[in-house]
Amino acid sequence: MLDSIALDIQALVNLLSRLRPELLDQICAKHPGYTETLRPGKLLGQDSASQSQLLVDLAMSTKGLVKQECLSIYNLLSARLRGSVRLRLIGSTIATLSAGALIAALTQGIPKLVLAFAVLTVFAAAFMLVGECLEGYFGRQRGLREMQDKLLKNLLEVADVEAELRLMEFRGNFDGIEPQIRKLNTVAITSQQIQHLVG
């Protein structure tokens, strides 16, 4: 492995620090010359890590955590999306029924019933608006569906990295681990951004 290769591993270090600090401590103890590189948080002016065993340990330690984090965010997004769809379905159903009843009440000339169904229609519209708001809360570019698609791509990237790492482990040769670390780091950053948007 070349020492000149700059590799950003900060997102993976931060993930380990947040979810499994004891594992990060073990890696720091195993690689005492890299304690500054393995410190959580953004360090300005730091050189990126490039020692092969450190990268192997980091990749093996974080691949499952990155996948777990992506899955938990994906499940949260799916639940919110299902909730917004249910609200819109309830609102649409109520609006349809109250519109039909409103027409019937108008043809029968019952003013109190007309007013009641008009109020019901307003509530139905509110349900649909809340569902629409939940689904598109983050704007058109950052809607729940787009974030869910991005997380699916992240999960596919993690599966690809896991397969590559298994192959490298089977061969006993971890040359070329840098692209896998870059992928894991990118997935960790993207997932963290989505998690902050979702809340």
N, C-alpha and C positions, 0 to 999 in steps of 0.2 A: 504494500500500500504506500502511496506517495505522500510525503509530509506536506507537499505544496497544495494538495487538494483541500479547498475550503469547504466545510460541511456544516450546515446549521442544524444543530440538534437541540436547540433551546426549548422548542415546544415539547419534545419528548421528555426532557429533563423536568420541565414544569409539570407535565402530566404525572410522571413518577412521583414528584414531590407532593402533588395534591392527593393522588389516590393510593400510592404505596410508598410512603417515605422510608420505610424500613428496607425496601429493595434498593432504593437510591443510596442509602447509607452503605449497604453491602457492596454496591458497585464502586462507591467512593473509596471504601476500605481496600478493595481489590486493585484499584488504580489510583494510588495516592498522588501521583504526579498530575492528575487531572481534576483536582478538587475545585479549582476555579472554574473550569469548563463545566463541571457537574453541579454548579451552584444554581438553584432556581432563580428566576427573575431575569430581566434583560440586563446583560452586562455590556456596557459600551466599550468598544475598542478591543474586544476579546478576539483571540484567534480561534478558529473553529477546530473541532476535534478531528483527528485523522488517524489515531492509533487503532490498528485493526481489532485487537481483542476488546478494547473499550467499545467500539462500534458493534461488535458481535454481541457483547453482554447487553448493551443498550437495546439493540434490535430484539433480542430474545426476551428481554424483560418487558418491553413496551408493546409488542405486537398484540398481545391479548387484551391489554388495557385500552389500546386505541380501538380495537374492535368492540369491546364492551361499551365504551363511551359512545361510539357511533350507534350501536344498537339501542342504547337507552334513549338517546336523543331521537332516533327514528321512531321508537315506540311512543314517545311523548308527542311527536308531530302527528303520528297516525291517530292517536286518541283525540287530539284537537281537531283534526280534519274530520273525523267521524262525528264529533260533537257539532261542528258547524253544519255538516250535511244534515244531521238529524234536526237541528233547529230550523234550517231552511225547509225541510220536508214538512215539519209540523206547521210552520207558518204558511206554506203553500196550501196544505190541506185545509187549514182553518179558513184561509182566504177564499178558497174555492167554495167551501160549504157555506160560508157566510154570504158570499156574493149570490149564490143560488137562493138562499133564504131571504136575502135582501130584495131580490127580484120578486119572489113570491109575496113578501110582505107589502111591497109597493103595489102589486096588482090587487091585493086584498084591501088596501087602504088602511092599514093598521100603523099609525105614526109611532107609537111607542116601540113596536117591534122593529120598525125601520131604524130607529135610533139605536136600539140594542145591537142590531146586526152591523150598523155602521161602526160602532165602538169596537165590536169584535173584529171587524176588518182592519181597524187601526192596530189592534194588538197583533193580528196576524202579520201585518206589514212590519211591525217592530221585531217580531221573531225572525223574519226573513232578513231584516237589516242586521240584527245581531249575528246571525249565521254568516252573512256576507262579510261583516266586519271581522269576525274571528278568522275566517279563511284568508282574507286579504289584508290582515292587520298590518303587515309589513310592507305594503305597497305592491304594485304590479311586479316589480323586479324581484321582490323578496317575499313572495307569497308562500304559504305553507307547502303547496305542491312543488314549487321550485326547490325549496329547501329539502323536501323529502327526496326529490330526484338527486340532488347533490349528495345527500347522505347515502343513497343507494350506490352512487358512483364511488363514494369513499369506502363503502363496505366491499365493493368489488376490488378496489385498490389494495385493501388490507388482505383480502383473500389471495390476491396475486403475490403480495409480499410474503405471506405465510408459506405459500407454495415454493417460492424462490428460496426462502430461508431453510425450509425442509430439505430441498434439493442440495443446497450448499452444505447443510449439516450432514447429509447422507454421504456426500463426496468428501467431507472433511476439509473443504477448501472454501474459505470465505472471501476470496478475491472477488471484487465487484460488488461488495456490500453497500458501497456508497449510494447507488441509485435506490436501493431499498430503504436506506435510512432517509433519503430525501423524500421518498413517497410517504413513509410513515410520518415524518415531520410535517409535510404538507397536509396530510389527512388530519393530524392532530390540530393544526392551526385552523383549518376549515371547520372542523367539528366544534372547536371552542368558539369560533365566531358565530356559528349557528346557535349554539347553546346560549350565548349571551343575547342574541336577538329574540329567542323564544322565551327566555327567562326561566 
